[in-house]
Amino acid sequence: VPARPQTRLVAAADSADRAARDGDILARLVTVKFTDLPLGLALQRIALEGHLRLSYSSDVVPVTRRVSISRERAPVGDVLRDALASTDVDAVATPSGYVVLVRSPRGSTAANGAPAADALPMLSRPPFRAQVMDRVLVMGTPASSAPERELPSAVTVLTASQIAAYGPVTMQDLLRTGIPGLVTWDLGISGPFAQIGSVRGSSSFTSNALKTYVDGVELASPYLLFAVDPYSIERIEIIRGPQGSALYGSDAISGVVHVVTRRGSPSAEWRPIIDAQLSGGVVESRYAEGLIASQRYSGMASSGGGMTSLALGGTFAATGGIVPGGESGYRATFGGFRHVMGVIRLEGTLRYSDVRFTAPENPLLRADTLLSQVRGVLRDQRIENETYGLTVEANPVEGMRHTLVIGLDRHDGAIPPQREPATVADALLGATAERASKTSLRFSTAIRVVDHERGGATLTMGTDHTNLVRERLASSAEVGGQGGGLAALYLDEISNQGFFGQLKLDVARAVFVTAGLRADFNSTFGDTFGAAWSPMLGVSATRDAGRATVKLRAAYGKGIRPPPPSARVAIATLKFRQIANPALEPETQSGVEGGIEVFAGDRASLSITGYSQIARGLIQEVIRDRRTIQYQNVGQIANRGAELEAMVRRGTWRANGTLALTDSRVRALSRTYSGDLAVGDRVPEVPTSSGSLATSVDIGRSTLTFGATWVGPWTGYDWSRYVGDEAEERDEVNFLRNYWREYRGIVRPFLSVNHIMNRDVEWFGRVDNLTNVQRFERDNLQVTAGRTMTIGVRIGRN
């Protein structure tokens, strides 16, 4: 995602930018008077007065310590030092304008900034230099956030400013452009959302989805990550690979994504703040007459005062059909609040989305196939999704934090197929209706068990429980041969109880060691399975080198995903049959990753990661004959590869990009497997490379950006030929390997321009898919949007 340009409107804006870059943000004058307040509240008061974006972890800052301050028109940096007197914490300004509270290598300080008299000598180390890696991430531990500097695994972060710079986008656009190693397929006319095709290779044949949280609440279907409104997002954090399983449990073998939504900001006085983004455009398609209209309108109202903030917003979007009859619409509402009272912080979130779409006749399909006869189940579909969550965080004593998260996520409506339906199973099982509800409860405690100038240790312990009820329905006429409504295909009830612990050690603020272990008890593991253990071990080390900071990291992790109960049982309709497989085993993945990161302020950054993982027991839908499938464990898949993220800035020019190289191959087959894979095969539909590149230049008040995304070559299926052979009832369709073919890859260039009118108004224009590619997204049955042109205005978010 192209980095958001610094605003250059008037001399005042220029000086503000320079102040943020040079650390002068701490020179702002403030007047602060309070007596005997907890340090956490005192810091919020100071941040309000100084208009600071303050970032810290309660593992570092003793938030319950009580302080008193009386200063008039004093630099806010001095006031912060007064508040942090006799601690080992310093306030430093990062190049991006954040003020981060970090442990000082000098040890504790007195109110005048000198070392405290009782401070012990520190290990010899160069002066601390704040970098982007010092931002605090919610994925730090299960109970408390932590600076990115300390994490041993690769974490990719997309911020609100990056999302806003991209314009009116979908979640698919954000993930494809900004996350290396994650491949998303556009379903085009098959459905309104994208599908994750692979994450660091193949970790599943049925669900490569990341385990997904929105403000700490786990979604009932990770597929509905793509239903989250991008306009509601404050930040997205993503861990790829099984290393997150020790924290987040079963279903996290592909990775974890945490979406943090906007909930307003506290301010000195209650006053409404309005921001909006309005856009419209046209889409080209060789399968429809003329240009297709699209529109998207988003807005949010927020306010805050003292210790409270709240926000409420929404989005309306609509797009015409890129083939006749393929229209779609999107409506979303989101909101939330934050409130601090003493040592307790409350956060609440709510979101609702309503998606309506039609999967029309595919112009690439023959009209005489069986698929055409069942196509009616794909028409006039709707998905409703809602999420409610409450987080309670308490710091009763210094060095201790308790966190409780209560959540509910539910959805009702159509669940589109993973691809354009090519088999009867795709059509009947992949596009039926689903009602699902997941409740979640999570409690954890983080304790700073050792706190010393030479280092420290933090212990985290906790438990969580989830309960999922999922009912899949299909057309009564297809299930029983009569009726016009819906009938149940199956009902899944899945409960999961997890217990976890993590120990994090730090030495001289330079070396960090993390060890974790989690036990999961899942109702679908089976009566004799017992606990599923997910260990994790990692280390990271940082050191300043000149004007840059270098970080080395390595981590091992293991995760597990239980098979859905419906994959084990027999299901039959008039045109389709699923054979039972009660011996189906859970999917697991384990492996290591290692990497190096280099940060040079806001001028340049580089992250390189290599990984080697083994996935065992992956579940595949195996075609037994034209009307029959069975889910089977494949065997072992070896996933190896490398990822790169880079950014460079020089004057008014900047560039950023991602690159992923992936080798995913079959290592061994299960004795009970009868599908089309063989040892040594590249796993189908896993591209060997993917990435993005964007370069921008500021010209006065305007920014011009040119870039492209690409998905490299892959082995896939010739579904077009398969459908024709299936219509002619050829025996070849019983063995999918007959339809393997090579796909060359897809490149989609884009061009955008932003122009800032004043501090509150910015207009933008963007052209996506400049080369007008509409075919071969994953396979040769997909029809996706062609060249798309959008113009719009952004109000109040500059």
Buried (B, 14 or more C-beta within 10 A) or exposed (E): BBBBBBBBEEEEBEEBBEBBBEBBBBBBBBEBEBEEBBBBBBBBBBBBBBEBBBBBBBBBBBBBBEBEBEBEEBBBBBBBBBBBBBBBBBBBBBBBBBBBBBBBBBBBBBBEBEBBEEBEEBEEEEEBBBBBBBBBBBBBBBBBBBBBBBBBBBBBBBBBBBBBBBBBBBBBBBBBBBBBBBBBBBBBBBBBBBBBBBBBBBBBBBBBBBBBBBBBBBBBBBBBBBBBBBBBBBBBBBBBBBBBBBBBBBBBBBBBBBBBBBBBBBBEEEEEBEBBBBBBBBBBBEBBEEBBEBBBBBBBBBBBBBBBBBBBBBBEBBBBBBBEEBBBBBBBBBBBBBBBEBBEBBBBBBBBBBBBBBBBBBEBBBEEBBBBEBBEBBBEBEBBBBBBBBBBBBBEEBBBBBBBBBBBBBBBBBBBBBBBBBBBBBBBBBBBBBBBBBBBEBBBBBBBEBBEBBBBBBBBBBBBBBBBBBBBBBBBBBBEEEEEEBBEBBEBEBBBBBBBBBBBBBBBBBBBBBBBBBBBBBBBBBEEBEBBEBBBBBBBBBEBEEEBBBBBBBBBBBBBBBBBBBBBBEBEBBBBBBBEBEEBBBBBBBBBBBBEBBBBBBBBBBBBBBBBBBBBBBBBBBBBEBBBBBBBBBBBBBBBBBBBBBBBBEEBEBBBBBBBBBBBBBBEBBEEBEBBBEEEBBBBBBBBBBBBBBBBBBEEBBBBBBBBBBBBBBBBBBBBBBBBBBBEEEEBBEEBEBBBBEBEBBBBBBBBBBBBBEEEEBBBBBBBBBEEBBBBBBBBBBBBBBBBBBBBEBBBBB
